Amino acid sequence: MFCLRQVCLFTLRHYQARTLSSDLLLSQINSCTHEDEVFSLVGRNKARLSEKHVGIALNMLWQLQKKKPLLLRTNDYVRNHSQFLTLCILAENKVEHMEDEAIVDTLYSILRLNVEDHDSLAAALVTEAWKRLERQVLLSLPALSKFALCLYKQRRHFSPVIGKVAHIVDMKLNSIQDIRILSVLMISISDVISQSFRDRLLQKAGQLLEEKDEVHFNYAKRILQFLQNVKLRYHPLLEKCNKIFLKSASRLDIHSISLIFGLYEQLGFDNAEFRLVAKQLLSETIDDYYDPETFAKLFFTLGPMAGSRVRERLLVTAVRMAEEFSSHQVLVILKTMQKMKCRNSHLLKKMASILHKHLDSYHVLQLVKLAQYLVVLHCHNLELFAKLKMLLFGFLKSSVIPADTAAIIRVLAMLPSFQVEEIIINKAAAVLPQCRLHHLNCIATAVVKWNHYDQLHWQNSSELCVKLLQKLNDCGFQRLQKANNLNLLLEELTHVNGEWFAEVLSEETMAMCQRLIDQITWANVLQLSFFLIKTNHRCPSLLDRIASVTVENIDKIHPFEIYFILFLFSAVNYDPPANEEFFESCIQHLISNLSCFETHHLVLLGHVLAVAGYFPPVLITRIFNVSFLSKLDAQLEVLPDTLKQRVRSRLMKLNRAVCLECPEFHIPWFHEPYCQRVFRNSNSRINPLRQYVHRMLIEILGGSHYARISVLTPYYYEIDFECILDENKKPLSYMAQNIPLDDVEGIHLRCDVKDEGRKALPPGAQRIALEFLDSKAFSKDSRHLKGEPALKKRHLEMLGYRVVQIPHFEWNSMVLSTKGEQLEYLRKHLYGVQ
């Protein structure tokens, strides 16, 4: 008994001594201030290191690196140290004894130290964590999010273990109250979630962002990355994230700003206020970016919105730094030059010259993008194009992915002087049955172009081409006929456009959409509206369904989406059965949420409503306000050129519409200088058809002094022809009224269009505006006038004209095949004879 007691006391004392010693070692590891101190402790205490010591040591190595600036970190030194290998071996041997959260911390630390994804320790840690999850061991939410992030960094996007994590998140979603944890989990599981689970995550993220007064911008960046991963432009979350970025603007560096701009671009989202803030921040620190990585990001972000002086500095620096750019950075520079519509030949030649050393490092889709950039930028380096063709052709031969094959064929058709080989046609034919509509469209566009420009030179080439086009048509029809899900069909149609689709599949697509009309919901009504806008279709059954679904679910649809739905109805000039209810519901919803719109969006919205004949006082008075217009001018400076021009044009048209239709608002016409500048720079010439019709009018009216051609009316509408008839339908001479005739070779811009030629007419006399309407004035396969031409007719009538519109389908019909029939047709319309 005594001996047993002595043994127990000895064991206890030994255990206590070891615990004290171990605690001391743990304390020493935690007190280290340099990697070498950690490695020294590990080297001296290998035999005494427990699983806890090993985990803490590895974590300390990462914490020490984390404190250093990015460029001063020494990850390579740490990984290659002999004692680091010792730690990894010990950790791998003791992994089963580690605590749950220690496993996750260790995995996170070694991955941040850039250990290879396939490293044996990383694999052992993932396997052990997975086993514990399968045994229903519940990690804390912070540990679960860290583990999920590790899996994401290892690119295990579709791994079963990610599925297990997603299942746990699904079960515990209601208990997550930390946006940091949720944002990490969202991007980690984004590839394995259902649509309903995705919607729950979005709702939860929106709720947490709403509840928190201060949210770190990194969490908002993760939300954007999630939206990009699931390919969803979800405005409520995008707007909340954008507000966070604006609040955190002073803490954003070039890396964060460029990432945000890149995500916005991929999501199809933009914000002028954020652009303004970013432009100011980057312009003030432009001299700080002297290394290739940060300069490429600066060029990408600031270039498209920079003023002329800053733009020139960026271009000069890019030329000087060109030799230092990596292959990825060269792509970024060329992409940005395309966005800037930059024609700087010196920089383009420099980029082309250094591309030769990078070409072999690009994967196939990067080569496709590169070729596209060079063609759009009008690069003339034939040697570079020859090498590009060779590489693309090699990838095409080995390609087994339909999307890649279609992309290569599409870009090969863009390259200059490309001679098509028979193998390309055969490769295209082989892949067609697996292609989606977008890929079929790419291949068809290329084949039609090659055939048109006679680039098929082998024997029986035209026969093979015809067979391929027929097979393309058949595959397109078959793919449409198999469609039974409207959401999937609309997803495929997103990027489909061009002549082949319009001529071959357009009608069948509309018929399929009508067959699936019961599947139209508030969630897909925007995508369907986009498709109808793009294809210029006026389908009453689909439009009626869109209108009814919108009214029934008005509170579920974001105001910005309502704008596009109204744009559709305004553009095609369609009134649904409950027209007043539809427009009033939409307008009320918009007016209640005007804060969701940026200044330039409000201008576009006002114009869309004006075309439809609606002028909400709240909106009109808000737009035509000095402070609003000043803010608009500032924001226009950072918008892309095409959008900037569109907004200015729409503001002018809205100003004109309000002056003519709503004089009670007392809004002045302030676009006279703008219109004069536009017409002065327009280089408009009179086409042969106008000259031909002008001669006919001279013949009908009895002289050249009775008709004017290409006339500018008050408020700057251009009309094809103008004449004046008195009360007895007799033409009145312009010479008699001292009104100058326009130069028939082009438009003669008068200095004051509001007064010129607007002298009072004799009693009973009437001005006639004769307008020829081409196919652009009508919806596809329809004789119904679109919104803009209808608005012009309405306004010309308000200006005192009797408007005669000659549709192209009447003028070009067989009924008017002779000059005599055309003269009689014009005479009847001019004199109002039925």
TAVENQUI-V732527 format. One record per backbone hydrogen bond with DSSP energy under -1.0 kcal/mol. CO is the residue of the C=O (numbers start at 1). NH is the residue of the N-H. Records with the same first field share a line. If there is no record, write none. Layout:
BEGIN
CO = NH + NH
END
This chain:
BEGIN
1 = 5
2 = 6
3 = 7
4 = 8
5 = 9
6 = 10
7 = 11
8 = 12
9 = 13
10 = 14
11 = 15
12 = 16
13 = 17
14 = 18
15 = 19
16 = 20
17 = 21
18 = 22
19 = 23
20 = 24
21 = 25
22 = 26
23 = 27
24 = 28
25 = 29
26 = 30
27 = 31
29 = 32
34 = 38
35 = 39
36 = 40
37 = 41
38 = 42
39 = 43
40 = 44
41 = 45
50 = 54
51 = 55
52 = 56
53 = 57
54 = 58
55 = 59
56 = 60
57 = 61
58 = 62
59 = 63
60 = 64
61 = 65
62 = 66
63 = 67
65 = 68
69 = 72
70 = 73
74 = 78
75 = 79
76 = 80
78 = 81
81 = 85
82 = 86
83 = 87
84 = 88
85 = 89
86 = 90
87 = 91
88 = 92
89 = 93
90 = 94
94 = 97
99 = 103
100 = 104
101 = 105
102 = 106
103 = 107
104 = 108
105 = 109
106 = 110
107 = 111
108 = 112
109 = 113
110 = 115
111 = 114
116 = 119
119 = 123
120 = 124
121 = 125
122 = 126
123 = 127
124 = 128
125 = 129
126 = 130
127 = 131
128 = 132
129 = 133
130 = 134
131 = 135
132 = 137
133 = 136
140 = 144
141 = 145
142 = 146
143 = 147
144 = 148
145 = 149
146 = 150
147 = 151
148 = 152
149 = 153
150 = 154
151 = 156
152 = 155
156 = 159
159 = 163
160 = 164
161 = 165
162 = 166
163 = 167
164 = 168
165 = 169
166 = 170
167 = 171
168 = 172
172 = 175
173 = 176
178 = 182
179 = 183
180 = 184
181 = 185
182 = 186
183 = 187
184 = 188
185 = 189
189 = 192
194 = 198
195 = 199
196 = 200
197 = 201
198 = 202
199 = 203
200 = 204
201 = 205
202 = 206
203 = 207
204 = 208
205 = 209
206 = 210
207 = 211
208 = 212
216 = 219 + 220
217 = 221
218 = 222
219 = 223
220 = 224
221 = 225
222 = 226
223 = 227
224 = 228
225 = 229
226 = 230
227 = 232
232 = 234
234 = 238
235 = 239
236 = 240
237 = 241
238 = 242
239 = 243
240 = 244
241 = 245
242 = 246
243 = 247
244 = 248
248 = 251
249 = 252
253 = 257
254 = 258
255 = 259
256 = 260
257 = 261
258 = 262
259 = 263
260 = 264
261 = 265
262 = 266
263 = 267
264 = 269
271 = 275
272 = 276
273 = 277
274 = 278
275 = 279
276 = 280
277 = 281
278 = 282
279 = 283
280 = 284
285 = 288
286 = 289
288 = 290
291 = 295
292 = 296
293 = 297
294 = 298
295 = 299
296 = 300
297 = 301
298 = 302
299 = 303
302 = 305
303 = 306
307 = 311
308 = 312
309 = 313
310 = 314
311 = 315
312 = 316
313 = 317
314 = 318
315 = 319
316 = 320
317 = 321
321 = 324
322 = 325
326 = 330
327 = 331
328 = 332
329 = 333
330 = 334
331 = 335
332 = 336
333 = 337
334 = 338
335 = 339
336 = 340
337 = 342
343 = 345
344 = 348
345 = 349
346 = 350
347 = 351
348 = 352
349 = 353
350 = 354
351 = 355
355 = 358 + 359
358 = 361
359 = 362
363 = 367
364 = 368
365 = 369
366 = 370
367 = 371
368 = 372
369 = 373
370 = 374
371 = 375
372 = 376
373 = 377
374 = 379
375 = 378
380 = 382
381 = 385
382 = 386
383 = 387
384 = 388
385 = 389
386 = 390
387 = 391
388 = 392
389 = 393
390 = 394
391 = 395
392 = 396
393 = 397
394 = 398
395 = 399
401 = 405
402 = 406
403 = 407
404 = 408
405 = 409
406 = 410
407 = 411
408 = 412
409 = 413
421 = 424
422 = 426
423 = 427
424 = 428
425 = 429
426 = 430
427 = 431
428 = 432
431 = 434
432 = 435
436 = 440
437 = 441
438 = 442
439 = 443
440 = 444
441 = 445
442 = 446
443 = 447
444 = 448
445 = 449
446 = 450
447 = 451
448 = 452
449 = 453
450 = 455
455 = 420
458 = 461
460 = 464
461 = 465
462 = 466
463 = 467
464 = 468
465 = 469
466 = 470
467 = 471
468 = 472
469 = 473
470 = 474
471 = 475
472 = 476
473 = 477
474 = 478
475 = 479
476 = 480
477 = 481
478 = 482
480 = 483
485 = 489
486 = 490
487 = 491
488 = 492
489 = 493
493 = 496
498 = 502
499 = 503
500 = 504
501 = 505 + 506
505 = 509
506 = 510
507 = 511
508 = 512
509 = 513
510 = 514
511 = 515
512 = 516
514 = 517
516 = 519
517 = 520
521 = 525
524 = 528
525 = 529
526 = 530
527 = 531
528 = 532
529 = 533
530 = 534
531 = 535
532 = 537
536 = 780
539 = 543
540 = 544
541 = 545
542 = 546
543 = 547
544 = 548
545 = 549
546 = 550
547 = 551
548 = 552
549 = 553
553 = 556
558 = 561 + 562
559 = 563
560 = 564
561 = 565
562 = 566
563 = 567
564 = 568
565 = 569
566 = 570
567 = 571
568 = 572
569 = 574
571 = 787
578 = 582
579 = 583
580 = 584
581 = 585
582 = 586
583 = 587
584 = 588
585 = 589
586 = 590
587 = 591
588 = 592
590 = 593
593 = 596
594 = 597
598 = 602
599 = 603
600 = 604
601 = 605
602 = 606
603 = 607
604 = 608
605 = 609
606 = 610
607 = 611
608 = 612
609 = 614
610 = 613
616 = 620
617 = 621
618 = 622
619 = 623
620 = 624
623 = 625
625 = 629
626 = 630
627 = 631
628 = 632
629 = 633
630 = 634
631 = 635
632 = 636
635 = 638
640 = 644
641 = 645
642 = 646
643 = 647
644 = 648
645 = 649
646 = 650
647 = 651
648 = 652
649 = 653
650 = 654
651 = 655
652 = 656
653 = 657
654 = 658
655 = 659
656 = 660
657 = 661
658 = 662
662 = 665
663 = 666
671 = 675
672 = 676
673 = 677
674 = 678
675 = 679
676 = 680
677 = 681
687 = 691
688 = 692
689 = 693
690 = 694
691 = 695
692 = 696
693 = 697
694 = 698
695 = 699
696 = 700
697 = 701
698 = 702 + 703
703 = 706
705 = 734
708 = 722
711 = 719
713 = 716
717 = 713
719 = 711
720 = 710
721 = 770
722 = 708
723 = 768
724 = 732
725 = 766
726 = 729
730 = 726
734 = 739
735 = 738
743 = 746
752 = 756
755 = 758
762 = 765
766 = 725
767 = 802
768 = 723
769 = 804
770 = 721
771 = 806
773 = 808
774 = 777
775 = 778
777 = 786
779 = 782
784 = 779
786 = 790
787 = 791
788 = 792
789 = 793
790 = 794
791 = 795
792 = 796
793 = 797
794 = 798
795 = 799
796 = 801
797 = 800
802 = 769
804 = 771
806 = 773
807 = 810 + 811
808 = 812
810 = 813
813 = 816
814 = 817
818 = 822
819 = 823
820 = 824
821 = 825
822 = 826
823 = 827
824 = 828
825 = 829
826 = 830
827 = 831
828 = 833
END
